Amino acid sequence: MWAADLDDASATTLSEPKFVAVDKLEDVLQAAKTSQRKEKSLTATLCAQEKEKPGVRKLTSATASDVDAWLSELKQRSRPDDSKKPFCNDEQF
């Protein structure tokens, strides 16, 4: 069945859809094969991921004295709303 606008009297005449001519079928199939070759397969995607593994470019580490300095600064920090409350509760230290 083909879609038709039944409200429009002139649209009630149905016509067959137009398909690709048989002599152009080879060209259509060739274009489809070419298109499929351009797509990346799952294997190609996984191989590309293996080549582009993430790595650490810069490693930073803190010493015990760095942590102590940060913690003492955190204990003295107050909230930005000037409420004189500590930034962190005692249980969080």
C-alpha positions as CSV (number, residue, x, y, z in Angstrom):
1,M,0.0,0.0,0.0
2,W,1.1,3.5,-0.7
3,A,0.3,6.5,1.4
4,A,-2.3,8.9,0.1
5,D,-4.0,12.0,1.4
6,L,-7.6,11.0,1.4
7,D,-8.9,14.5,2.1
8,D,-7.5,15.7,-1.3
9,A,-9.5,14.3,-4.2
10,S,-6.7,14.7,-6.6
11,A,-4.3,12.8,-4.4
12,T,-6.4,9.6,-4.4
13,T,-4.8,8.4,-7.6
14,L,-2.0,6.1,-6.6
15,S,1.2,5.7,-8.5
16,E,3.9,3.2,-8.1
17,P,7.1,4.2,-6.5
18,K,10.1,4.7,-8.7
19,F,13.0,2.3,-8.1
20,V,16.5,2.4,-9.4
21,A,16.8,1.1,-12.9
22,V,18.3,-2.3,-13.3
23,D,21.1,-1.0,-15.4
24,K,22.2,1.3,-12.5
25,L,22.0,-1.4,-9.9
26,E,25.7,-2.2,-10.2
27,D,26.6,1.4,-9.5
28,V,24.4,1.5,-6.5
29,L,25.9,-1.7,-5.1
30,Q,29.4,-0.5,-5.7
31,A,28.6,2.8,-3.9
32,A,27.2,0.9,-0.9
33,K,30.4,-1.3,-0.7
34,T,32.6,1.7,-0.9
35,S,30.6,3.4,1.9
36,Q,30.9,0.3,4.1
37,R,34.7,0.2,3.6
38,K,35.0,3.7,4.9
39,E,33.4,2.8,8.2
40,K,35.6,1.7,11.0
41,S,35.1,-1.8,12.2
42,L,35.1,-2.8,15.9
43,T,38.5,-4.4,15.5
44,A,40.0,-1.2,14.0
45,T,38.6,0.9,16.8
46,L,40.0,-1.4,19.5
47,C,43.4,-1.5,17.8
48,A,43.4,2.3,17.7
49,Q,42.7,2.5,21.4
50,E,45.6,0.1,22.1
51,K,47.9,2.6,20.3
52,E,46.5,5.6,22.1
53,K,46.6,4.4,25.8
54,P,46.4,7.2,28.3
55,G,49.4,7.9,30.5
56,V,50.6,10.2,33.2
57,R,52.5,13.2,31.9
58,K,53.3,14.8,35.2
59,L,53.3,13.2,38.6
60,T,53.0,15.3,41.7
61,S,53.2,14.1,45.2
62,A,52.9,15.7,48.5
63,T,55.3,15.2,51.4
64,A,54.1,14.8,55.0
65,S,55.1,18.4,55.8
66,D,53.0,19.6,52.8
67,V,50.0,17.8,54.1
68,D,50.6,19.2,57.6
69,A,50.8,22.8,56.2
70,W,47.7,22.3,54.2
71,L,45.8,20.9,57.2
72,S,46.8,23.8,59.5
73,E,45.8,26.3,56.9
74,L,42.4,24.5,56.5
75,K,41.8,24.6,60.3
76,Q,42.4,28.4,60.3
77,R,40.3,29.1,57.2
78,S,36.8,30.5,57.7
79,R,33.7,30.3,55.6
80,P,33.4,32.9,52.7
81,D,30.1,34.2,54.1
82,D,32.0,35.8,57.1
83,S,30.0,33.7,59.6
84,K,33.1,33.1,61.7
85,K,32.4,29.4,61.5
86,P,35.3,27.1,60.8
87,F,35.6,25.9,57.2
88,C,35.5,22.2,58.3
89,N,34.1,20.6,61.4
90,D,36.5,19.0,64.0
91,E,35.4,15.5,62.9
92,Q,36.7,16.2,59.4
93,F,40.3,16.7,60.5
